[in-house]
């Protein structure tokens, strides 16, 4: 059978891992001519590219869909779609506000939110883990962090859902999603102006106060960070939660261990075994010679995180879901100067959600007839995950 890989292929979305295995062994530098993209699949090559931001540039964005790709990519990805020195400046200022302390102080409130969404789901009726719990809970987490007033959170949840839940027949961003992004830009711009008139103990206020000498973030840069959090803080964590739920259901021996105090390991192995970010796009700034193949300058390159995390050169028996595994080499949060600034938040969100679930749920089952995956060139996970739980007594 001919070897073929396309990030637009729905069959790949359903199960990319057999194709990844062939790419790693047969074509570690693969050329997809119809999509005009080169593909790197081995852990060593993906990690090296992530760390070499001078050669593998982020300025055209992280995704190759036309709506996201190109010189305006920072509208969606903020400083993540910048190279030094701009990336260094903006990330440095954001990190002054987006501190470990600020994230960790959210924990008590996030547990309250998680319990509030869980309690109505324990009446014995089936529910959708993604739309009934993960989506609204994680939207409220970001609202809590940013400083969105309670009265506005329902609308922010609605707009976030319009961006995240894409049509199952297409990878394109639908018009309603673009409209929702525009509405959120307008909303966060006005909220930032309000914080400029009176600070509070929230991230927006912290971003306004972040300074390096006389240098501060502009209004547009602050709003860009808020939009980035919709994707990174809501969607990616939502997909992580769903992938963890599904993986544990498929592996009941590991599920029992996860429910018996191993939530942190459950999350880390999920991020290794089935990470939401499956691919990150880059643009070469010069010719690159790799495995006897020359990638021209200005080539579009996909770095397959999902494949790197299943590379047997780094992870023995990589297709096994194992909570005892050493996941230290996982690339789920990237590597190098673009290592995810929100990794602590992502882990905290998912850990609190799963810890609160296992406190009240003894076991669960998934209705496979009703589950549906998202379709995206870079993310993998579920749009719906119908669930029946057995509550603890």
C-alpha positions, -999 to 999 in steps of 0.1 A, spaced: 0 0 0 13 34 -9 23 56 20 3 88 22 -3 114 49 -26 145 48 -36 166 78 -70 170 61 -77 132 59 -106 123 81 -92 87 83 -60 102 98 -81 121 123 -98 89 134 -66 70 139 -33 85 128 -9 62 146 -5 34 121 4 60 94 28 77 118 46 44 124 51 40 87 63 76 83 89 72 110 103 41 94 98 46 57 98 84 51 109 105 81 109 135 58 77 131 38 65 154 10 28 159 6 26 177 -27 -12 183 -29 -12 201 5 22 217 -2 37 206 31 67 187 43 62 163 73 86 154 101 76 124 122 106 112 144 110 125 179 146 137 174 137 157 143 106 172 157 123 182 189 153 197 170 130 217 148 110 230 178 142 242 194 156 258 162 133 288 158 158 305 136 155 279 109 119 268 116 100 300 119 66 305 135 56 338 118 31 321 95 13 304 123 9 270 137 -19 257 114 -19 254 76 -57 260 70 -60 291 49 -80 309 77 -50 306 100 -19 305 78 1 335 67 16 368 79 -15 377 99 -14 346 120 -6 365 152 -42 377 151 -51 341 162 -19 330 180 -5 362 195 32 359 204 32 321 196 32 332 159 62 355 163 99 350 161 126 368 181 130 396 189 92 403 189 85 369 204 110 375 232 96 409 241 59 399 241 63 366 258 86 381 284 60 408 293 31 382 293 51 360 316 54 388 342 16 386 346 9 350 338 28 337 368 28 303 385 14 319 416 -15 335 398 -24 302 383 -21 281 415 -42 306 434 -71 297 412 -73 261 425 -100 265 453 -123 285 429 -118 260 401 -128 231 423 -160 250 432 -167 254 395 -160 218 387 -183 206 414 -210 229 403 -210 215 368 -206 179 380 -234 177 405 -263 179 380 -248 151 360 -249 125 387 -286 117 385 -281 85 365 -290 100 331 -264 99 302 -246 131 295 -220 144 271 -186 149 289 -175 175 263 -205 198 260 -221 193 294 -190 194 315 -156 200 298 -165 229 276 -185 251 300 -161 243 330 -130 253 310 -146 284 296 -154 295 331 -118 287 342 -105 312 316 -131 338 325 -121 334 362 -84 339 352 -89 368 328 -115 386 350 -147 383 330 -177 394 352 -202 367 361 -229 384 341 -209 381 309 -197 345 313 -227 329 296 -220 349 264 -183 342 266 -191 305 268 -214 307 238 -188 325 217 -161 301 228 -183 271 218 -189 287 184 -152 287 178 -144 253 191 -172 231 178 -165 228 141 -187 213 114 -180 175 114 -177 176 76 -149 202 72 -116 213 87 -124 249 77 -133 276 102 -170 283 96 -183 318 92 -200 317 127 -166 309 142 -150 339 125 -179 361 137 -174 347 173 -137 356 172 -145 391 161 -171 394 189 -146 382 215 -119 406 202 -144 435 207 -155 422 241 -119 418 254 -109 451 240 -137 469 260 -130 449 291 -93 458 289 -102 495 286 -124 491 317 -95 475 336 -72 504 325 -96 527 344 -96 505 375 -74 475 382 -86 442 398 -69 410 409 -70 393 375 -49 386 345 -60 415 324 -49 439 352 -16 420 354 -11 423 317 -18 461 318 8 464 346 35 442 330 65 463 321 101 462 311 114 497 318 90 519 299 79 491 276 43 478 281 19 456 261 -4 474 238 -42 470 239 -40 449 207 -13 427 223 -33 421 255 -65 413 235 -44 388 214 -33 370 246 -70 368 257 -79 353 223 -50 328 225 -63 316 258 -96 306 242 -77 281 221 -49 271 244 -68 274 277 -102 261 267 -100 240 236 -67 222 242 -75 214 278 -110 204 268 -95 179 243 -70 167 268 -98 159 292 -118 140 266 -88 121 254 -79 111 290 -115 100 296 -115 79 264 -81 63 269 -89 52 304 -122 38 293 -103 17 266 -78 5 292 -97 -6 323 -67 -18 342 -51 17 339 -84 33 346 -86 15 380 -51 29 388 -60 64 377 -91 64 399 -70 51 428 -49 83 432 -29 84 399 -47 113 383 -14 132 376 1 102 359 -32 97 339 -29 132 325 8 129 316 4 96 299 -26 109 280 -5 139 268 21 114 256 -2 87 242 -29 108 225 -19 145 227 -45 171 215 -18 190 196 -9 164 169 9 188 146 25 222 147 34 241 115 66 260 108 82 278 79 118 271 69 140 303 67 168 285 48 175 252 30 174 222 54 192 189 47 176 160 67 179 123 61 193 129 26 164 152 16 166 189 10 137 211 22 138 244 3 137 277 21 102 290 27 88 254 29 58 247 50 66 220 75 44 200 98 60 188 130 41 157 141 39 159 179 16 129 180 41 107 160 71 119 180 53 109 212 49 74 199 85 70 186 99 37 199 134 52 199 123 72 229 92 55 243 94 16 246 63 -2 235 48 33 226 13 21 216 7 9 252 -12 32 276 8 29 308 6 51 339 41 39 350 58 52 319 85 79 321 69 107 301 97 133 306 105 134 268 69 141 258 66 170 233 29 177 240 37 212 253 64 218 227 100 225 234 125 254 232 115 290 233 80 282 222 74 257 251 38 264 261 36 292 286 3 279 298 15 243 306 9 248 343 -26 261 337 -34 232 314 -22 206 339 -41 224 367 -74 226 348 -73 189 338 -61 177 372 -89 195 391 -115 183 367 -104 147 369 -98 147 407 -133 161 413 -148 135 389 -131 105 406 -143 118 440 -179 112 429 -177 87 401 -170 50 407 -169 39 371 -183 49 337 -191 37 302 -190 55 268 -216 52 241 -195 47 211 -224 52 187 -228 88 198 -191 99 200 -178 123 174 -144 136 167 -134 171 158 -117 176 124 -87 198 124 -53 198 107 -35 200 140 -57 190 169 -71 156 178 -100 149 202 -137 147 206 -166 170 199 -190 147 217 -183 119 242 -216 104 255 -211 90 290 -229 70 316 -215 71 351 -219 50 382 -219 75 411 -200 66 443 -222 58 473 
